[in-house]
Amino acid sequence: MTDIRDEVIPAQQRQPDTGVEYATGTSRLVADRCEPTTDISAAEQFLRAFHDAHPEAGSLSERLAEVRQEFANTGTYRHTSEELAYGARIALRDSGWCTSGVAWRQLKVRDLRGLCNASAIASECFEHLRLATNAGQIQPLITVFAPDSPDHPGPCIWNEQVVRYAGYALSGGGVLGDARYSGFTAEAQRLGWKPPTQRGRFDHLPLVVETAHEGPKPVTIPRDVVQEVPLEHPEFSWFVELGLRWHTVPLISNMQLLIGGIRYPAAPFNTWFVGTEIGTRGLADESAYGVTRHVAERLGIDTSTERTLWRDRAIVEINRAVLFSFDSARVTITDHHSEALHRLAWLGSAPRTGASRPMFTVTKEATQRARQGAPSGFPSPEPSWPRYDVPARMNRRCLGTGLPED
C-alpha cells in the first residue's frame, strides 16, 4: 500500500488568507450555492471506504463520531489531508480525464484550502502549471482550494482550462483566435482585462477567479508559465507556415470536486493531452480555429464536394502534425487509439458502485460561464449534466469531440 502522507502538500505549508469579509446575498456564488453544503450520509460512506483502503488510518468509529459531532456543531466537517488526497485521486481515476499511464495512486494533491483571495488562488494555479509542465514530462497534479461551507461558498474559476486562447469578434464577421471563447473574451474585457495591443490568434485569456467577497477578478497569466509547442508536419514543410501552436498542459479548472458530501468548487487538475483534443477539437473544428479547409487546400484536395472526404483527410494530417510536434519537443501526449484501448480496459474493470463516491462534475452553468462569461443566475448547484465517468463522455474526449454545446 502506498503511503499517501508523503504525497500531500499540506495546507499548513501555506499561509491562509486573512481579513476576508463575505458579502451577503450579492455574489453570484452566494446565489449559486446557498443551500446546505454537506451530506452527512455521503460523509459516512466515504469515511468507511477510506478506512477500508487505509486500515492504518486509525479507528473508524472514533473518526465517525468526531465527524458527526463536528457536523452537529458547524453543519459541515473538514477532511484530513490524507482523506482529501484519497478522495481526489479516486475522483480523477474514475473521471474521463484520467489519461492512460497516469499512476493515480501516486498523484500529488496540493492542499490549499486555506486560500480565499482571488490573487492568491490565481498565483497557485500558475504554480500548478509550472509544476505540471515539468520540462515537458507532464506531471499530473490536483490542487484543492476552499470548499463550500454553510457560512459562505468556496471560490470558483470561470475558465474551462487555466490556459485557453482568446477569440476576438471582428467587425466584418468572423473571429480572430479561438471562436469557442469569443463570448468569454468579451466578458473578460468587460471585467477589466486588457488584451495585447497587437492581437493575435493565440493570445492567452486571463484566469477569472470569483470569490464571494471579491466577485470575479481577471488575472493575467505570466508568459513564462505556459509552455507551447509550434506545430510542424513530418512530411509537409509548408505546415509550419500556418503558424499553429498549442499549450502543453490541459489544466482543467471549472469542474467541482465532490468528496464525502463536501463540494470543492475550485479543484484544478491535469493529466496530459490526447492528440485529438488539440487537432480535431481545437484546430480542425469549425467552432474553434476551423483550419480544416485551408489544410485540405494546401494538400491539393478538392473541397468543392464532400465526396472527396477532404475534411477527414485534412484532420488526419492535422493530428499527425500534433503528435509529431509534441514528440519532437519531448512533451508527453497520447494518441486516441491508445486511449481507446485504455478506455475499454477501464470499462472492463471492477464496477465502481455508489453514487456518493468521490467525483469531478461540471454544471451547465459552469460550462456556459467558461464560454460566454457569467450566465444570469446559478439556480442549481448540483450537476445537471451526466458525470465525466459516463462512457459516452469518455469516448468524446478520446475522439477529441469534446462536450455538446447548449
C-alpha positions as CSV (number, residue, x, y, z in Angstrom):
1,M,0.0,0.0,0.0
2,T,1.4,3.4,-1.0
3,D,1.9,5.8,1.9
4,I,-0.1,8.9,0.7
5,R,1.3,11.1,3.5
6,D,4.5,11.6,1.5
7,E,2.5,12.8,-1.5
8,V,0.3,15.5,0.1
9,I,1.4,19.1,0.2
10,P,-0.3,20.2,3.4
11,A,-2.2,23.4,3.8
12,Q,0.0,24.2,6.8
13,Q,2.9,25.0,4.5
14,R,0.9,27.9,3.0
15,Q,-0.2,31.0,4.9
16,P,-4.0,31.3,4.8
17,D,-5.6,34.5,3.6
18,T,-6.8,36.8,6.4
19,G,-9.0,39.8,6.7
20,V,-11.8,38.4,4.5
21,E,-15.3,39.8,4.8
22,Y,-18.0,37.9,2.9
23,A,-20.8,39.7,1.1
24,T,-24.4,38.8,2.0
25,G,-26.6,37.9,-0.9
26,T,-24.9,39.9,-3.7
27,S,-22.4,37.5,-5.0
28,R,-23.2,35.1,-7.9
29,L,-21.5,32.4,-5.8
30,V,-23.9,33.0,-2.9
31,A,-26.9,32.7,-5.3
32,D,-25.3,29.6,-6.8
33,R,-24.7,27.6,-3.7
34,C,-26.9,28.9,-0.9
35,E,-28.3,25.5,0.1
36,P,-26.8,23.2,2.8
37,T,-23.5,22.1,1.5
38,T,-22.7,18.8,3.4
39,D,-24.4,15.4,3.1
40,I,-23.6,13.5,6.3
41,S,-24.6,10.1,4.9
42,A,-22.2,10.6,2.0
43,A,-19.6,11.6,4.5
44,E,-20.0,8.4,6.5
45,Q,-19.9,6.2,3.3
46,F,-16.7,8.0,2.2
47,L,-15.0,7.6,5.5
48,R,-15.8,3.8,5.6
49,A,-14.3,3.5,2.1
50,F,-11.3,5.5,3.1
51,H,-10.7,3.3,6.2
52,D,-11.2,0.1,4.2
53,A,-8.4,1.3,1.9
54,H,-6.2,2.6,4.7
55,P,-6.6,0.4,7.8
56,E,-3.5,2.1,9.3
57,A,-5.5,5.4,9.5
58,G,-6.8,4.6,13.0
59,S,-10.2,3.9,14.4
60,L,-13.2,4.3,12.0
61,S,-15.7,4.5,14.9
62,E,-13.7,7.3,16.5
63,R,-13.4,9.2,13.2
64,L,-17.2,8.8,12.5
65,A,-18.0,10.1,16.0
66,E,-15.7,13.1,15.5
67,V,-17.2,14.0,12.1
68,R,-20.8,13.6,13.4
69,Q,-20.0,16.0,16.3
70,E,-18.3,18.5,14.0
71,F,-21.3,18.3,11.7
72,A,-23.7,18.9,14.6
73,N,-21.8,21.9,15.7
74,T,-21.0,23.5,12.3
75,G,-23.1,21.9,9.6
76,T,-20.1,20.6,7.9
77,Y,-16.7,18.9,8.6
78,R,-13.1,19.1,7.5
79,H,-11.3,16.3,5.7
80,T,-7.8,15.3,6.9
81,S,-5.1,15.8,4.3
82,E,-5.0,12.0,3.8
83,E,-8.8,11.8,3.2
84,L,-8.6,14.7,0.8
85,A,-5.8,13.1,-1.2
86,Y,-7.5,9.8,-1.3
87,G,-10.8,11.3,-2.4
88,A,-9.2,13.5,-5.1
89,R,-7.3,10.5,-6.5
90,I,-10.4,8.3,-6.7
91,A,-12.3,11.1,-8.4
92,L,-9.7,11.6,-11.0
93,R,-9.3,7.8,-11.5
94,D,-13.0,7.5,-12.2
95,S,-13.2,10.5,-14.4
96,G,-12.9,10.7,-18.2
97,W,-9.8,12.8,-17.8
98,C,-7.6,10.0,-16.2
99,T,-5.4,9.5,-19.3
100,S,-3.7,6.1,-19.8
101,G,-0.4,5.8,-18.0
102,V,-1.4,8.0,-15.1
103,A,-0.3,6.4,-11.8
104,W,-3.3,7.7,-9.9
105,R,-2.2,6.2,-6.6
106,Q,0.9,8.3,-6.7
107,L,-0.8,11.5,-7.8
108,K,0.3,14.6,-5.9
109,V,-2.5,16.5,-4.2
110,R,-1.8,20.2,-3.3
111,D,-3.9,21.0,-0.2
112,L,-4.5,24.8,-0.4
113,R,-7.8,25.0,1.4
114,G,-6.6,28.0,3.4
115,L,-6.5,30.4,0.5
116,C,-9.6,32.6,-0.1
117,N,-8.4,35.6,-2.2
118,A,-8.5,35.6,-6.0
119,S,-4.9,36.8,-6.4
120,A,-3.5,34.0,-4.1
121,I,-5.7,31.4,-5.8
122,A,-4.6,32.5,-9.3
123,S,-0.9,32.5,-8.2
124,E,-1.2,28.9,-7.0
125,C,-2.9,27.9,-10.3
126,F,0.1,29.3,-12.1
127,E,2.4,27.5,-9.7
128,H,0.4,24.3,-10.5
129,L,1.1,25.0,-14.2
130,R,4.8,25.3,-13.6
131,L,5.0,22.1,-11.6
132,A,2.9,20.2,-14.1
133,T,4.9,21.3,-17.1
134,N,8.0,19.7,-15.7
135,A,10.1,20.4,-18.8
136,G,7.7,18.6,-21.0
137,Q,7.5,15.4,-18.9
138,I,3.9,16.3,-17.8
139,Q,3.3,15.7,-14.1
140,P,-0.4,15.0,-13.2
141,L,-1.4,17.1,-10.2
142,I,-4.5,18.2,-8.3
143,T,-4.8,21.5,-6.4
144,V,-7.7,21.8,-4.0
145,F,-8.9,25.2,-2.7
146,A,-11.5,26.0,-0.1
147,P,-14.8,24.1,0.0
148,D,-18.3,25.4,0.2
149,S,-19.5,25.8,3.8
150,P,-22.7,26.8,5.5
151,D,-21.2,30.2,6.1
152,H,-20.0,31.1,2.6
153,P,-19.3,29.4,-0.7
154,G,-15.8,28.5,-1.8
155,P,-14.1,30.2,-4.7
156,C,-14.6,29.1,-8.3
157,I,-12.7,29.5,-11.6
158,W,-14.6,30.6,-14.7
159,N,-12.1,29.2,-17.2
160,E,-12.6,25.8,-18.6
161,Q,-8.9,25.3,-18.5
162,V,-6.3,27.6,-17.0
163,V,-4.7,28.1,-20.4
164,R,-7.2,29.0,-23.2
165,Y,-6.8,31.2,-26.2
166,A,-8.8,34.4,-26.8
167,G,-11.3,34.8,-29.6
168,Y,-11.8,38.4,-30.8
169,A,-15.1,39.1,-32.7
170,L,-14.3,41.0,-35.9
171,S,-16.4,43.9,-37.1
172,G,-16.8,42.3,-40.5
173,G,-17.8,38.9,-39.1
174,G,-15.7,36.0,-38.0
175,V,-13.3,35.6,-35.1
176,L,-9.6,36.1,-34.7
177,G,-8.4,33.2,-32.5
178,D,-10.4,30.5,-30.8
179,A,-14.1,31.1,-31.7
180,R,-15.3,29.0,-28.8
181,Y,-14.2,31.7,-26.4
182,S,-15.3,34.9,-28.1
183,G,-18.0,35.4,-25.5
184,F,-15.6,34.8,-22.7
185,T,-13.1,37.1,-24.2
186,A,-15.6,39.9,-24.4
187,E,-16.7,39.3,-20.8
188,A,-13.1,39.3,-19.6
189,Q,-12.6,42.7,-21.3
190,R,-15.7,44.0,-19.6
191,L,-14.2,42.9,-16.2
192,G,-11.1,44.9,-16.9
193,W,-8.7,42.6,-18.8
194,K,-6.6,44.4,-21.4
195,P,-5.7,42.2,-24.4
196,P,-2.3,42.8,-26.2
197,T,-2.0,45.9,-28.3
198,Q,-1.2,43.6,-31.3
199,R,-3.9,41.0,-31.1
200,G,-3.1,37.5,-32.4
201,R,-4.6,34.1,-32.9
202,F,-3.0,32.6,-29.8
203,D,-3.3,35.3,-27.0
204,H,-3.8,33.8,-23.6
205,L,-7.0,34.6,-21.8
206,P,-6.8,35.8,-18.2
207,L,-7.7,33.5,-15.4
208,V,-11.0,34.6,-13.9
209,V,-11.4,33.7,-10.3
210,E,-14.6,34.5,-8.4
211,T,-14.9,34.7,-4.7
212,A,-17.9,35.7,-2.6
213,H,-16.2,38.7,-1.1
214,E,-14.4,40.0,-4.3
215,G,-16.6,38.9,-7.2
216,P,-15.0,37.9,-10.5
217,K,-11.4,39.0,-10.9
218,P,-9.4,38.6,-14.2
219,V,-5.7,37.8,-13.6
220,T,-3.2,37.9,-16.4
221,I,-1.3,34.6,-16.9
222,P,2.5,35.1,-16.8
223,R,4.1,34.2,-20.1
224,D,6.8,32.1,-18.5
225,V,4.4,29.5,-17.0
226,V,2.9,28.5,-20.3
227,Q,4.9,26.0,-22.4
228,E,3.7,25.9,-26.1
229,V,4.7,23.7,-29.0
230,P,4.8,25.1,-32.5
231,L,3.3,22.7,-34.9
232,E,5.1,21.2,-37.9
233,H,4.3,18.1,-40.1
234,P,6.6,15.1,-40.6
235,E,6.2,15.3,-44.4
236,F,4.8,18.7,-45.4
237,S,7.3,21.5,-44.9
238,W,4.6,24.1,-45.6
239,F,2.6,23.1,-42.5
240,V,4.9,25.3,-40.3
241,E,3.8,28.3,-42.3
242,L,0.3,28.0,-40.9
243,G,1.7,29.4,-37.6
244,L,-0.2,26.9,-35.4
245,R,0.8,26.0,-31.9
246,W,-0.7,24.7,-28.7
247,H,-0.1,24.7,-24.9
248,T,1.2,21.5,-23.3
249,V,-0.8,21.1,-20.1
250,P,-4.6,20.6,-20.0
251,L,-5.2,22.1,-16.6
252,I,-9.0,21.6,-16.1
253,S,-10.3,24.3,-13.8
254,N,-14.1,24.6,-13.9
255,M,-15.2,21.3,-12.5
256,Q,-16.2,20.9,-8.9
257,L,-14.8,18.0,-6.8
258,L,-17.3,16.2,-4.5
259,I,-15.8,14.1,-1.7
260,G,-17.8,12.7,1.1
261,G,-20.6,15.1,0.9
262,I,-18.3,18.2,0.7
263,R,-18.1,20.3,-2.5
264,Y,-14.8,21.9,-3.6
265,P,-15.9,24.3,-6.4
266,A,-12.2,25.0,-7.3
267,A,-10.0,21.9,-7.6
268,P,-8.0,22.3,-10.9
269,F,-6.3,19.1,-12.1
270,N,-4.3,17.9,-15.1
271,T,-3.1,14.8,-16.8
272,W,-1.8,15.2,-20.4
273,F,-3.4,15.7,-23.8
274,V,-4.9,13.2,-26.1
275,G,-3.7,14.4,-29.5
276,T,-7.2,14.7,-31.0
277,E,-8.2,17.2,-28.3
278,I,-5.8,19.6,-29.9
279,G,-6.0,18.5,-33.6
280,T,-9.7,17.7,-34.0
281,R,-11.4,19.7,-31.3
282,G,-9.2,22.7,-31.1
283,L,-7.7,23.3,-34.6
284,A,-10.0,21.5,-37.0
285,D,-13.4,22.1,-35.6
286,E,-15.3,25.0,-37.3
287,S,-16.5,26.2,-33.9
288,A,-12.8,26.7,-32.8
289,Y,-10.0,27.5,-35.2
290,G,-11.5,25.9,-38.3
291,V,-8.3,25.3,-40.2
292,T,-9.5,22.1,-41.9
293,R,-10.5,23.7,-45.3
294,H,-7.2,25.6,-45.5
295,V,-5.2,22.5,-44.8
296,A,-7.2,20.5,-47.3
297,E,-6.5,23.1,-50.0
298,R,-2.8,23.1,-49.2
299,L,-2.9,19.3,-49.6
300,G,-4.4,19.8,-53.0
301,I,-7.7,18.1,-52.2
302,D,-10.9,19.2,-53.9
303,T,-13.0,21.0,-51.2
304,S,-16.0,21.7,-53.5
305,T,-17.6,18.4,-52.8
306,E,-17.9,16.2,-49.7
307,R,-17.3,13.1,-51.8
308,T,-13.5,13.7,-51.6
309,L,-13.7,13.3,-47.8
310,W,-11.5,16.4,-47.7
311,R,-12.4,17.1,-44.0
312,D,-11.3,13.6,-42.9
313,R,-8.1,13.6,-44.9
314,A,-7.1,17.1,-43.6
315,I,-8.0,16.2,-40.0
316,V,-5.7,13.1,-40.1
317,E,-2.8,15.3,-41.2
318,I,-3.5,17.9,-38.6
319,N,-3.5,15.2,-35.9
320,R,-0.3,13.7,-37.3
321,A,1.3,17.2,-37.0
322,V,0.2,17.5,-33.4
323,L,1.6,14.1,-32.3
324,F,4.8,14.6,-34.4
325,S,5.4,18.1,-32.9
326,F,4.8,17.1,-29.3
327,D,7.0,14.0,-29.7
328,S,9.8,16.1,-31.3
329,A,9.6,18.6,-28.4
330,R,9.6,15.7,-26.0
331,V,6.3,16.7,-24.4
332,T,4.0,14.0,-23.0
333,I,1.0,13.3,-25.2
334,T,-1.1,10.2,-26.1
335,D,-3.0,9.3,-29.3
336,H,-6.7,8.5,-29.5
337,H,-6.2,4.8,-30.5
338,S,-4.0,4.1,-27.4
339,E,-6.5,6.0,-25.3
340,A,-9.4,4.0,-26.7
341,L,-7.7,0.8,-25.6
342,H,-7.3,2.3,-22.1
343,R,-11.0,3.2,-22.0
344,L,-12.0,-0.4,-22.9
345,A,-9.8,-1.7,-20.2
346,W,-11.2,0.8,-17.7
347,L,-14.8,-0.2,-18.6
348,G,-13.9,-3.9,-18.2
349,S,-12.5,-3.3,-14.7
350,A,-14.4,-3.9,-11.4
351,P,-17.6,-1.7,-11.2
352,R,-17.3,1.3,-9.0
353,T,-20.6,1.4,-7.2
354,G,-22.2,4.1,-5.0
355,A,-23.5,7.5,-6.1
356,S,-21.7,9.0,-3.1
357,R,-18.2,8.1,-4.3
358,P,-15.8,11.0,-4.9
359,M,-16.2,12.5,-8.4
360,F,-15.4,15.5,-10.6
361,T,-18.6,17.1,-12.0
362,V,-19.5,20.0,-14.2
363,T,-22.7,22.0,-14.3
364,K,-24.3,23.6,-17.4
365,E,-23.9,27.0,-15.7
366,A,-20.1,26.4,-15.3
367,T,-19.8,25.3,-18.9
368,Q,-21.7,28.4,-20.1
369,R,-19.6,30.6,-17.9
370,A,-16.4,29.1,-19.4
371,R,-17.6,30.0,-22.9
372,Q,-19.7,33.1,-22.6
373,G,-18.9,34.6,-19.2
374,A,-21.4,34.7,-16.3
375,P,-24.9,33.5,-17.0
376,S,-27.9,35.2,-15.4
377,G,-28.0,33.4,-12.1
378,F,-26.9,30.0,-11.0
379,P,-30.1,28.1,-10.0
380,S,-28.8,24.6,-9.5
381,P,-25.6,23.7,-7.5
382,E,-25.9,20.0,-8.4
383,P,-24.5,18.6,-11.7
384,S,-27.1,19.0,-14.4
385,W,-25.1,17.1,-17.0
386,P,-24.0,13.4,-16.7
387,R,-20.7,12.9,-14.9
388,Y,-17.5,12.5,-16.8
389,D,-17.3,8.9,-15.8
390,V,-20.3,8.1,-18.1
391,P,-18.8,6.1,-21.0
392,A,-20.2,8.4,-23.7
393,R,-18.3,11.3,-22.3
394,M,-15.1,9.4,-22.0
395,N,-15.5,8.4,-25.7
396,R,-16.0,12.1,-26.7
397,R,-12.7,13.0,-25.0
398,C,-10.9,10.1,-26.7
399,L,-12.2,11.1,-30.1
400,G,-11.5,14.8,-29.5
401,T,-15.1,15.9,-30.0
402,G,-15.5,17.5,-26.6
403,L,-18.7,18.3,-24.9
404,P,-22.0,19.0,-26.6
405,E,-23.0,22.6,-27.0
406,D,-26.1,24.1,-25.5
